[in-house]
């Protein structure tokens, strides 16, 4: 498993600036973000929203 180099502030910023959000289930969303604008990389996050918690699962990285 690869280490994730984001902290809470990076995560909040990415969620606010997401360029695409798809609802894929009752409580599950796929969030597509860009980071490192000079590199043009993107990251897909899977977000599961429960009433008491929010789980975030990192997805694939790549260039778009």
ABEGO torsion letter per residue (X at the ends): XBBBABBAAAAAAAAAABABBBBABAABBBBBBBBGAAAGBBBBBBBBBBAABBBBBBBBBBBX
